[in-house]
Amino acid sequence: MAIKRYYALQDNTLTNAFEENLITRGTGSNMGAADILEAFVIHGQTSASIDAANAEQSRIIIRFPVDQIINDITAGVIPSSSVDYRLKMFNAPHGNSLPISYSLDVYTMSSSWSEGTGLDMENYSNLGASNWVSSSATSAWTREGGDYFTDTANKTSFFFSGGAEDLDVNLSYAMDKWRSGENSNYGLLIRNTDAAISGTLGTFFTKRFFARTTQYFFKRPYIEAQWDSSRQDDRGESYKSSSLAPAADNLNTVFLYNTIRGQLKDIPNLAGTAQEILVSFYSGSSDGTPTGSAIKVISSTGTSVTNITGGLLKENGINITGTYSASFGFTSSYSPLHDVWHSGSIQFYTGSVTTTAIDTQPVIYEDEYTTQITNLKPFYIKGQKPKLRVFVQNKNWQPNVYNVVNTAITPTIIEKGYYRILRTVDSLEVVPFGTGSVDYTKISYDMSGNYFELDSSYLEPGFSYNIQFLYEINGVYQQQEENFKFRVDESGP
């Protein structure tokens, strides 16, 4: 699962709205311990709030553990690049008027603040800081309503067409500034737009989100790092180079896992920190062993060579212990090819690579598939990260008696497959199909079929969940009909 969630450390609602007496404004009120966050604009409730400068407002401030994100980047838990950082906040239903067709602006804050322990969001009876005028018990905001950078480089917006949507915005602009040290992590301020505050668009009352103290496990606000962690091992199906295909599709990648006594280990005495290793390819004899001289293949730079240089797989900027990869293209018609991994005269491993030719078709058929997870357990302990094996077979495959008795069933490899997770009791989508700008739930594949890692640390214990799959076939997404159920608990039975 190529996501990691970072939940809010602090949040609060700031307001200058009138108290129930419509005389005193609640500018000294604190709502830091409330389980709801609120943003609204009110015009003309009294004669003192008719003009734009005196509009009643409520806005949200919230801060996340950016230091932990930076530490995880350094440790290789998440990549240093090609990551989307999404701010996710969840709509809290209420009985008051809900604005429709409006935007909220998200700014990076420019000074520190205290959360406070207030709860009262109706009468504003709990005083304390932070509040509309003060960032802490000893400091005032530079300007009332919170200190934030006003330039467009420190701002994003989210449009609510129906009003009740969750907030989901790309926060990479803020993460870049926090990581570089250009901005300190004082959090974010979320408020209505200048047009709404000025009164041009009328009154906006009221948008509410669940706060970090909410009892609802999946409704807590968080920053989610999303990236593509899938591995594509073409050992089970490598394609011959063709003028029909773009350059990237003429490259195949094979992997070598150096497992010693059940543990991945680096091969000793290979060159450099990347552990460079050579891979040569041979045709085969009738007994399935390499024969003759190494055939020429094509390197990733387009050069024709007899040795491909591979090395340790690097993921998230970190070398993966004992895991080697090499990319190549080929124009020969041998099938299979035999890959020999070596350094000088020392041979470490000999395997085989199934090859096929890229082919055109006069007609596109709509393929249908059956899917099974072959090693799914009935339950997992929260925090476990099982690697689940996904066996896919074309529905049109019709084996004869000879196939069943004498041939192992070969899985269909899905190159673009995605999964999602739903809570069974109410079909709440906990992890959606990750098919956006980053394919963050894309499933991996190797010669044995597809697979992915299920990270149960993001799932609330005591509930059952369903896994569903989505395949992209001929440019069309096809959701599969199967559901795979499992449960997450705090401890074993």
Summary of the structure (lengths in Angstrom):
residues: 493
radius of gyration: 28.3
end to end distance: 25.4
largest distance: 94.3
contacts: 1492
relative contact order: 0.14
helix: 10%
strand: 41%
